[in-house]
Amino acid sequence: MGRSYRDLRVWRESIELSVAIYNLTRSFPKDEQFGLTSQLRRAAVSLASNIAEGYGRASRPDFRRFAAMARGSLLEMQTQLTIAIRLGLAEETRMQSVLATTEDIGKMLWALMTKLDAERRIDAVSGA
């Protein structure tokens, strides 16, 4: 890993996704301010925040646990975007693009979690 969570591509992409979610939800109806708008924004911020916090814990098991929480936030976001698409809250092509980005980030998170699991197994075998 790099010297900072900022070196992680998955964190950088999560930040970009957060910006995209904020921009997307600006076009949602005002009556969704405390509904899907708020939920999507919180999940987006939680995604990147959990990656950073897990990295900062400086242990593989903790980082793995926080990566799993980040994945949970990502899955929440995918569900909320699907609902927003079905409700027609914004331009569907724009929402589909954001949804595709969540799929890419999901693959990166899964790869990170798999790597952390493998490193933990190696540590357990080597006695580290």
Residue, then its C-alpha position, 0 to 999 in steps of 0.5 A: m500500500g501507499r503511504s496515505y489513504r489518498d494514494l488509494r485509487v478506490w478512495r480517490e474514485s469514492i471522492e469523485l463519486s461523492v461529488a457526482i452524487y452531490n451534483l446529481t441530487r441538486s436536481f432532485p425535487k425539494d420534497e426529497q431533501f430529507g429523503l433520498t437526497s440526504q440518504l444518498r449524500r450520507a452514503a457517499v460521504s460514508l464510503a470514502s470516509n470509511i476507506a480513510e478511517g480503516y486505512g488510518r487504523a493501521s491494522r489489516p483486520d481493522f482496515r478490512r472491517f472498514a472496507a466492508m463497511a464502505r462496501g455496505s455504504l456503496l450497496e446502500m447507494q446502489t439501492q437508493l439510486t435504483i429507487a431514484i431511477r424508478l421514481g424518475l427523480a433525475e435524467e436516467t442516463r445521468m443516474q445510470s452513469v453514476l450507478a456504473t461508477t458504483e459498480d467499478i468502485g465495488k470491484m475495487l473494494w472487493a479486490l482490496m478486501t480480498k487482498l487484505d484477507a490474503e495478507r492476514r492469512i499470510d501473517a497468521v501462517s508466518g506468525a507475524 
